[in-house]
Amino acid sequence: MISEQAAVLSFDTFVAPSVPVVTNDLPPGQSHRAWSPIAATLISGERDAVLVDPLLTRQLGEALADWVAARGKNLTIVYITHGHGDHWFGLGAIRERYPKVRAVATAQVIEFMRQQVSPKVFASWESRFPGQIQPDVAVAEPLTDPRFELEGHEFVVVETGHTDTDYTTTLHVPSIDLVVAGDVVYNDVHVYLAESDHGKRMQWIRALDAVDALRPRNVVAGHKRPGRADDPKTVEETRMYIRDFDRLAEQTSTANELYEQMLLLHPGRINPGVLWGSARAVHSR
């Protein structure tokens, strides 16, 4: 329950810029690939704050820590929405600035985090971002309850299953009608579908339906175009993109064909390299 004395919460987003990726797998007509811009969200009360998803590289984590410190709040909790390393490898820099902070996630997300720092998987990250990712970042601690509080306001963990990977979650803050969606929602950025098949894409549609059912006024996507509003319409935009990809995955026979047809339908989204990776994954199975 929300205390009658609870201060009003506010939120702000830090959108990390795209960073270059070292790879030889380039989309048709492209000379390089980059990582999509990543969003971290700070939810603040009168004194304390919660941070969601502390980014990828050490440099980005340090910039995020500076940004949080400039807001003058006591950072008490870092919540991690899902296990992909680009949303939590920056945690080491946050812990250095805030050594008493608790990093938390669901038990399934933590198991995924452990996989990401296993030697083989971490080496793959390091090959794409050489010298940029802090090694040996400790994973989060498990939440024993899907609800926690900040200054009398309830935060609710919503498990969303498979979206752009397995065991994803969103964080709902009912008192301000906010959903921090992680990678359940994409905001004008090409959607990562490389880990999906038809059944998993339909699971993702159901996850988007679950976000809609919360009736949020603001939805923060895990990857978003800098400066674009955190508008709930991004839920339907993501749903439409997935449905288009699912349909064209069945109608096309090559990665190039799927890639080109999706670009015709969604020409303005950031980072077509993500689409290329998704198309390659679908048509290599």
C-alpha positions as CSV (number, residue, x, y, z in Angstrom):
1,M,0.0,0.0,0.0
2,I,1.2,3.6,-0.7
3,S,1.6,5.7,2.4
4,E,-0.4,8.9,2.6
5,Q,2.8,10.7,3.4
6,A,4.7,9.2,0.4
7,A,6.4,11.8,-1.8
8,V,5.5,11.9,-5.4
9,L,7.9,9.9,-7.6
10,S,9.5,11.1,-10.8
11,F,11.5,9.3,-13.5
12,D,14.1,10.2,-16.1
13,T,15.9,8.2,-18.7
14,F,19.6,8.1,-19.7
15,V,19.9,7.0,-23.3
16,A,23.4,5.7,-24.1
17,P,24.6,6.5,-27.7
18,S,25.2,3.8,-30.2
19,V,28.7,2.3,-30.0
20,P,30.6,0.5,-32.8
21,V,30.6,-3.3,-32.9
22,V,33.6,-5.2,-34.2
23,T,32.2,-7.7,-36.7
24,N,32.6,-8.9,-40.3
25,D,28.9,-9.7,-40.6
26,L,27.7,-6.5,-42.2
27,P,24.2,-5.8,-43.7
28,P,23.9,-5.3,-47.4
29,G,25.2,-1.9,-48.4
30,Q,26.5,-1.1,-44.9
31,S,30.2,-0.5,-44.1
32,H,29.9,-0.9,-40.3
33,R,27.7,-2.1,-37.5
34,A,26.7,-0.4,-34.2
35,W,24.9,-1.4,-31.1
36,S,21.5,0.1,-30.6
37,P,21.1,3.0,-28.1
38,I,20.3,1.6,-24.7
39,A,18.0,3.3,-22.1
40,A,18.6,3.3,-18.3
41,T,15.8,4.7,-16.1
42,L,16.1,6.5,-12.8
43,I,13.0,6.6,-10.6
44,S,13.4,9.1,-7.8
45,G,11.6,9.9,-4.6
46,E,12.4,12.8,-2.2
47,R,15.7,11.3,-1.0
48,D,16.3,7.9,-2.6
49,A,16.2,6.4,-6.1
50,V,16.0,3.1,-8.0
51,L,18.0,2.6,-11.3
52,V,16.9,0.2,-13.9
53,D,19.4,-1.5,-16.3
54,P,22.9,-0.1,-15.9
55,L,24.1,-0.3,-19.6
56,L,26.9,-2.1,-21.3
57,T,30.5,-0.8,-21.3
58,R,32.5,0.5,-18.4
59,Q,32.6,4.0,-20.0
60,L,28.8,4.0,-20.4
61,G,28.4,2.8,-16.8
62,E,30.7,5.6,-15.5
63,A,28.8,8.2,-17.5
64,L,25.5,6.8,-16.1
65,A,27.0,7.0,-12.6
66,D,27.9,10.7,-13.1
67,W,24.4,11.3,-14.4
68,V,22.8,9.7,-11.4
69,A,25.1,11.5,-9.0
70,A,24.2,14.9,-10.6
71,R,20.6,14.3,-9.5
72,G,21.6,14.2,-5.8
73,K,19.7,11.1,-4.8
74,N,20.7,8.2,-2.7
75,L,20.8,5.2,-5.0
76,T,19.4,2.2,-3.1
77,I,18.5,-0.4,-5.7
78,V,19.5,-1.3,-9.2
79,Y,16.9,-3.5,-10.9
80,I,17.9,-5.6,-13.9
81,T,15.0,-6.5,-16.3
82,H,16.7,-9.3,-18.2
83,G,20.0,-11.2,-18.6
84,H,21.4,-9.7,-21.8
85,G,24.8,-8.2,-20.9
86,D,24.2,-4.9,-22.7
87,H,21.7,-4.1,-19.9
88,W,23.9,-4.8,-16.9
89,F,27.6,-5.1,-17.6
90,G,27.9,-1.4,-16.6
91,L,26.9,-2.4,-13.0
92,G,30.5,-2.5,-11.8
93,A,30.9,1.3,-12.4
94,I,27.6,1.9,-10.5
95,R,28.8,-0.2,-7.6
96,E,32.1,1.7,-7.4
97,R,30.2,5.0,-7.1
98,Y,27.5,3.5,-4.8
99,P,29.1,0.7,-2.8
100,K,26.0,0.1,-0.7
101,V,23.6,-0.3,-3.6
102,R,21.6,-3.5,-3.9
103,A,21.4,-5.0,-7.4
104,V,18.4,-7.2,-7.7
105,A,16.6,-9.4,-10.4
106,T,14.5,-12.5,-10.5
107,A,16.1,-15.8,-10.0
108,Q,15.8,-16.8,-13.7
109,V,17.3,-13.5,-14.8
110,I,20.2,-14.1,-12.4
111,E,20.8,-17.6,-13.9
112,F,20.9,-15.9,-17.4
113,M,23.3,-13.3,-16.0
114,R,25.7,-16.1,-14.9
115,Q,25.6,-17.6,-18.4
116,Q,26.6,-14.2,-19.8
117,V,29.7,-14.0,-17.7
118,S,30.7,-17.6,-18.4
119,P,34.1,-17.7,-20.3
120,K,32.7,-18.6,-23.7
121,V,29.8,-16.2,-23.7
122,F,31.8,-13.3,-22.2
123,A,34.5,-13.9,-24.8
124,S,31.9,-13.3,-27.5
125,W,31.0,-9.9,-25.9
126,E,34.6,-9.0,-25.5
127,S,35.3,-9.8,-29.2
128,R,32.6,-7.3,-30.2
129,F,33.7,-4.6,-27.7
130,P,37.4,-5.3,-27.1
131,G,38.7,-3.7,-23.9
132,Q,35.4,-2.0,-23.1
133,I,33.6,-4.4,-20.9
134,Q,34.6,-4.8,-17.3
135,P,35.3,-8.4,-16.5
136,D,34.2,-10.2,-13.3
137,V,31.1,-8.1,-12.7
138,A,29.2,-9.7,-9.9
139,V,25.6,-10.7,-10.8
140,A,22.6,-9.4,-8.9
141,E,21.0,-11.0,-5.8
142,P,17.6,-12.7,-6.2
143,L,14.4,-11.0,-5.2
144,T,12.4,-13.0,-2.8
145,D,9.2,-11.0,-3.5
146,P,8.1,-9.6,-6.8
147,R,7.3,-6.3,-5.0
148,F,9.6,-3.8,-3.4
149,E,9.2,-0.2,-2.2
150,L,10.8,3.2,-2.6
151,E,9.7,5.8,0.0
152,G,6.3,4.1,0.4
153,H,5.6,3.5,-3.3
154,E,5.2,0.0,-4.6
155,F,7.3,-1.4,-7.5
156,V,5.9,-4.5,-9.1
157,V,8.0,-7.0,-11.2
158,V,6.0,-8.4,-14.1
159,E,7.4,-11.6,-15.6
160,T,7.0,-11.4,-19.4
161,G,8.7,-14.7,-20.5
162,H,10.3,-14.8,-23.9
163,T,10.5,-11.5,-25.7
164,D,13.9,-10.7,-27.2
165,T,15.3,-13.5,-25.0
166,D,14.1,-15.8,-22.3
167,Y,13.0,-14.9,-18.8
168,T,12.5,-11.2,-19.4
169,T,10.6,-8.9,-17.0
170,T,9.2,-5.4,-16.9
171,L,9.0,-3.1,-13.8
172,H,5.6,-1.5,-13.1
173,V,5.4,1.6,-10.8
174,P,1.6,2.0,-10.4
175,S,1.6,5.3,-8.5
176,I,3.0,7.1,-11.5
177,D,1.5,4.8,-14.2
178,L,5.0,3.9,-15.4
179,V,6.3,0.7,-17.0
180,V,10.0,0.3,-17.5
181,A,9.8,-2.4,-20.1
182,G,13.3,-3.5,-20.7
183,D,13.5,-5.2,-24.1
184,V,9.8,-6.1,-24.1
185,V,9.3,-2.8,-26.0
186,Y,11.5,-1.1,-28.6
187,N,11.1,2.6,-29.3
188,D,11.8,3.4,-33.0
189,V,14.8,1.0,-33.0
190,H,14.9,-2.3,-35.1
191,V,13.8,-5.2,-32.9
192,Y,16.1,-8.0,-32.0
193,L,14.4,-11.2,-33.1
194,A,17.5,-13.5,-33.6
195,E,16.5,-15.7,-30.7
196,S,12.9,-16.2,-31.9
197,D,10.8,-18.6,-33.8
198,H,7.1,-18.4,-34.6
199,G,6.1,-19.7,-31.2
200,K,8.4,-17.3,-29.3
201,R,7.3,-14.4,-31.4
202,M,3.7,-15.2,-30.3
203,Q,4.9,-15.3,-26.7
204,W,6.3,-11.8,-27.2
205,I,2.9,-10.6,-28.5
206,R,1.3,-11.9,-25.4
207,A,3.9,-10.0,-23.3
208,L,3.0,-6.8,-25.1
209,D,-0.6,-7.5,-24.4
210,A,0.3,-7.8,-20.7
211,V,2.1,-4.4,-20.8
212,D,-1.0,-2.8,-22.4
213,A,-3.2,-4.3,-19.7
214,L,-1.3,-2.3,-17.1
215,R,-2.6,0.9,-18.8
216,P,0.6,2.9,-18.4
217,R,0.9,6.6,-19.2
218,N,4.7,6.1,-19.9
219,V,6.5,3.1,-21.2
220,V,10.3,3.2,-21.3
221,A,11.8,0.9,-23.9
222,G,15.1,-0.9,-23.4
223,H,16.3,0.4,-26.7
224,K,15.0,3.8,-27.9
225,R,15.7,6.6,-30.2
226,P,17.2,9.4,-28.2
227,G,14.8,12.2,-27.5
228,R,11.7,10.3,-28.5
229,A,8.8,10.3,-26.0
230,D,8.2,7.3,-23.7
231,D,4.7,6.9,-25.3
232,P,2.5,3.8,-24.7
233,K,2.0,3.7,-28.5
234,T,5.4,2.1,-28.7
235,V,3.8,-1.1,-27.4
236,E,1.6,-1.3,-30.5
237,E,4.5,-0.2,-32.8
238,T,6.6,-3.1,-31.4
239,R,3.7,-5.5,-31.8
240,M,3.2,-4.5,-35.4
241,Y,6.9,-4.9,-36.2
242,I,6.9,-8.4,-34.7
243,R,3.8,-9.4,-36.7
244,D,5.4,-8.1,-39.9
245,F,8.6,-10.0,-39.3
246,D,6.7,-13.2,-38.4
247,R,4.7,-13.0,-41.6
248,L,7.6,-12.2,-43.8
249,A,9.8,-14.9,-42.2
250,E,7.3,-17.4,-43.6
251,Q,7.0,-15.7,-47.0
252,T,10.7,-15.2,-47.7
253,S,13.5,-17.8,-48.4
254,T,16.7,-15.8,-47.8
255,A,18.0,-13.4,-45.2
256,N,18.5,-10.7,-47.9
257,E,14.9,-10.9,-49.0
258,L,13.6,-10.7,-45.4
259,Y,15.9,-7.8,-44.6
260,E,14.9,-5.8,-47.7
261,Q,11.2,-6.4,-47.2
262,M,11.3,-5.4,-43.6
263,L,13.2,-2.2,-44.4
264,L,10.5,-1.3,-46.9
265,L,7.9,-1.5,-44.1
266,H,10.0,0.0,-41.3
267,P,12.5,2.3,-43.1
268,G,13.1,4.9,-40.4
269,R,14.0,2.8,-37.4
270,I,17.5,3.0,-35.9
271,N,20.1,0.3,-36.5
272,P,19.3,-1.9,-39.4
273,G,22.2,-4.1,-38.4
274,V,19.9,-5.6,-35.7
275,L,17.4,-6.5,-38.4
276,W,20.1,-8.1,-40.5
277,G,21.2,-10.3,-37.6
278,S,17.6,-11.3,-37.0
279,A,17.1,-12.1,-40.7
280,R,20.3,-14.1,-40.8
281,A,19.3,-16.1,-37.7
282,V,15.8,-17.0,-39.1
283,H,17.0,-18.2,-42.5
284,S,20.0,-20.1,-41.2
285,R,17.8,-22.6,-39.3
